[in-house]
Amino acid sequence: MNDARPDAPWWRDAVCYEVYIRSFADAGSDGYGDLPGLTSRLGHLADLGVDALWITPFYPSPQHDHGYDVADYRDVEPTYGDLEAFDTMLTGAHELGLKVIVDLVPNHTSSEHPWFQAALAAGPGSPERARYLFRDGKGRAGREPPNNWLSVFGGPAWERVPDGQWYLHLFDSSQPDLDWTNPEVAADFETTLRFWLDRGVDGFRVDVAHGLRKAAGLPDVDDPQKFVSGTMPRAPMWDQPEVHEVYRRWHEVLAGYDGDRMMVAEAWAATPAATMAYARPDEMSQAFNFHWLEAEWSAREFRDVVSLSLTEAATVDSSPTWVLSNHDVVRHPTRYGGGKVGLARGRAATMAMLALPGSAYLYQGEELGLEQVEVPETQRQDPEFLNGRGPGRDGCRVPIPWSGTAAPYGNGTGDPWLPQPDGWAALTVEAQRAEPDSTLSFYRRVLAARRALAGDAVELVDLGEDVLAFRRGAVLVVLNAGEEHVPLPDGEVLLASDGLGGEGTLPPDCAAWLAVAPVS
Ligand code: NOJ
């Protein structure tokens, strides 16, 4: 609760924990996390002190993109359980005071979705094909793709079907893009929204929110490789103005329900303003802000991130969001150099992030200080890697360690779907729970202390080039990103990310919260 906005909806300053369902907790022995596993571990999330959980797609899916290829939007993948298991999890979460956000994937379906199968069977010109973006090819006998767009996962964004037509897939060829100009598509997603809202979910994380509409005529681009990123200005496949109509309609749907149901956009648009447009008052509640996740370990960059993010959120009267890690990026202790230094920096950045107003999104395992795992190439499963687009994202998706001294570390009893490293014994929840200096205990302390913070006003304070420092109410946050100790201003130290230096100094790679006189 925020003193400046006593009536603010719950999500405005919530801490939300991302559950990557496949890797969170396996209640059985198949090596995949599942809903009963999540239910059995809800106590961990309540103890940790988060407010909400976001669960990655758990719907029926051939899992070519680990659930972001949905074959049925209104059911549960049998590997993960069934609708009853979902309801049990939801009730359990609500009983513990935790909100639940589910992931909605509207840009594309799985190629195994009945609609796509019907489109293949029905042939060119049929209403079944009109739910997707089927086109004739160019060149002799239409042998070349309809345009020069590339897939985010590598190669052309078009796949040819046996009758000679092509379909668009901005991601894997098993993820055909829907045609959002077709009213049938919009109507079906409204049914899906209501299906989960009626079951009691508190919100939606909207995947590829900026992708749903494409420029009329699907024009070629001048440099296709550049346009695989949504951040390219004037991209005909991303961030078309008409996409906002979809979210204005969804806003109305959610407003018809009680309890401040929310939506958060995953929208990698070309400018911060374009991203925040998804969080305008009549659209989604929030948009992910990835500035911190993209920043180097640098006080100057962090200062820019903080001031830019606060300004951007204010322009649309939304609350800022903060993210250091998720299932698509290298874990932040590894990004910050790895080992002891990477972990120290990770903890310091977390402490600064969690002192800011707005919502923070945490990614499972960061509370254990997990690093990116080097998954052997023969065992990688991410389509990004399999399609030759870099190392892939498996390294941040390895099933998390709960207990014990060897794989599967209490995460079920079978072989985990991605191999866990040796040496995680000291990082399990069980090992860290009672250890006051552990990263888990650290997260719990910070999350508990965060509850006492209030007010939206943040003031950057100049404590030198290598220091991020800001005040929020009666707390001064100081992060030392330099190589020398820095003197700490007067004030009782409320929290520190690591042991402090003697003589009132803050060592490199550390952060502290200090009690100071409130600004009058
Ligand atoms: C963003 C998701 O976070 C990512 O994991 C997925 O591969 C793409 N969207 C495609 O759905």
Boltz pocket constraint, residues with backbone or C-beta under 6 A from the ligand:
constraints:
  - pocket:
      binder: B
      contacts: [[A, 65], [A, 68], [A, 105], [A, 171], [A, 207], [A, 208], [A, 266], [A, 327], [A, 328]]
      max_distance: 6.0
